[in-house]
């Protein structure tokens, strides 16, 4: 067991660096998908905000429907 089983900010940063996860929480695959969407659809800042807002509405709706099941 490394670091005596304790996760500090330094340990977490080291692990995320090993996984190539940036400060936004995106890995190389995530960045590639976003870059492809930007290039394919020419999305700008306002488009991303709308997409984020829509995604949040969908997530809330799914959670509402799934909560009786889970």
Buried (B, 14 or more C-beta within 10 A) or exposed (E): EEEEEEEEEEEEEEEBEEEEBEEEEBEEEEEEEBEEBEEEEEBEEEEEEEEEEEEEEEEEEEEEEEEEEE
